[in-house]
């Protein structure tokens, strides 16, 4: 039986990282109901980390202590990557001043745009709900106040 060998491990290189945002799926379209702070994480496999943070089984490892309150209810909202450098800075910057879901989504998208345009990072942004993200950007660009969180 052949074992799967990672091309990065064989060449001695490092794995690319992905910055991800986990949100509470119980209150997807109603930010006022959010009791759990959206979690910003950094991982080489955000899907496995989502399972770990949801405490789905020991095979996925341990989730962050910060996600214990919402375990079992997290979903991937945004994923940006692959990143070969700068992922930790992105995670730290997004977490600094924003704790609500809408502000974290906007800061996440702003920083992803900044990294693509000004740092020349060739990475992709995955969004679970593209229409909502576009709506938030348009509301902010038009200068209208975002709905209360």
N, C-alpha and C positions, 0 to 999 in steps of 0.2 A: 504494500500500500504506500503510495507516494504521499509525502507530507507537503503541505503548502509552504513555500518559502517566499518571504517578502523581498522584493527587489531592493528596497532601501537598506534592509539589514545586511544583505549579501554585499552590497557595494560599500558598506560602512557609513552610509549617510544617515541623516536623521529624518524622521517622519514629519510630514507637514501637519500643522495644527489648524483647528477650526474654532472660531469663537461662536458661541451659540447663546440664545436667549430662550429660557424655559418659562412658560406662562401656565397659569391655572386654567385647565380646560372646563372647569365647572362654571366659569363666568366669562366665557370667551368674548362676548359682545357687550358686556356690561361692566366697565372698569370700576364702578362704584362698589360692586360686590367683592372685589379682590381683597382677600384677607392675607394672602400670601404674597410676599415681595417677589417679583419676577427675578429669576436667577440668571446671572451671566456666568458662563463657564468657558473653559479652554480645554480642548481635548483633540486627540488624533482621530477619535471616532465618537461624534456627538450622539449617535443613535444608541451606542452601548452605554454612554454616560446618562442618557435619558432613562434607560432601564434601571441603571444603578440608583439614580436619584429617586425613582419611583419605587425602589425596594422590591424589584420583581424577582429577585433570586440571588443566591450567593455567587452564581457563575458570572454575574456582571460586576462583581466587586462591591465596594462600599460607596454609598452616595455621600455627598457633602453634608455636613451637620446642618448647614443653612437651609437645606431642602427637606428636613425631617418633618416640618409642620404640614407641608403639602404633598407628602409622599403618596404616590398612587394617582395623583391628579395632574401631573405635569405633561406638557406637550411642547414640542419644538416649535417656537414661533419664528425665529430667524436664525440662519446659519451663514457665516461668512468665512470663506476659505477656498483653497488651501493657502495657508500662510507659512512662509519659511522663516520670517522674523516679524517682530512687532505685535504679535498676538497678545502678549502679556500687557503691553502698553495700552492696547485697545480695550482689553477687559477692564483694566484699572480706570481708564478715563471714563468709560461708560458708567461704571459703578459709582463714581465719585459724587455726582450731583443729582442723580436721578434715582428715584425708588418706585415710582408709579409706572404702570405698564405703558401708557402712552408716551411719557417722557423717555423711557428706556428704549422704546421702539424708534423714536425720532433720533435720539443720540446714537443709537446703533447704526441707523442708516446714514446719518451725517458722517460718522467716523469711517464707515465703509466707503462712502463716496470720496472722502478726503484721502484715504489710502490708495484708492484707484487712480484718482486724478493727480495728486501731488507727490505721492511716493512711488508711483509706477507699479503698484502691486497688481498682478494679473490674477485676481480672485473673483469669485462669484458670490452673489448674495441670494440666498434662498429665503423666500417668505411664505409662510403658511397661508396668509390671506393678503394677497397683493392689493385688492381693492381697498381694504382698510388702511394699508400703509400709504397708498396714493392719496386717499381721502385726508389722512392726517397731514401729509405734506402740503396739500392744496389749502387746507384750513390755515396752516401756519404761514404759508406764503401770502395768503390773502389778508393776513393780519387779524383774522377773526380769532376770538378766544376759543381755545379747545374746551369741549364740554367738561364739566367738573368731574374730577376723578374720585 
